[in-house]
Amino acid sequence: MRDIVHLQCPECKRKNYSTTKNKKTVTDRLEFSKYCRFCKKHTAHKETK
């Protein structure tokens, strides 16, 4: 079963993106390089609860 997770910018602490992940196969937290429109640059967005 896939669950919805939110990605948070580490600099401005805003939740900009949402994605899904399979919690049975991927146990660690996701991290993607995404564009933050508030910081106006690419940052490593990490999964939050």
Residue pairs with C-beta under 8 A, 6 or more apart in sequence:
1 22
1 23
1 24
2 20
2 21
2 22
3 20
3 21
3 23
4 18
4 19
4 20
5 18
5 19
5 20
5 21
5 30
5 47
5 48
6 15
6 17
6 18
6 47
6 48
7 15
7 16
7 17
7 18
7 19
7 30
7 32
7 34
7 45
7 46
7 47
7 48
8 14
8 15
8 16
8 45
8 46
8 47
8 48
9 16
9 34
9 36
9 38
9 39
9 43
9 45
10 43
10 44
10 45
10 46
11 36
11 39
11 43
12 36
12 38
12 39
14 36
14 38
15 48
16 34
16 36
16 37
16 38
16 45
17 32
17 34
17 45
19 30
19 32
21 30
21 47
29 46
29 47
30 46
30 47
31 44
31 45
31 46
31 47
32 44
32 45
33 42
33 43
33 44
33 45
34 42
34 43
34 45
35 41
35 42
36 42
36 43
36 45
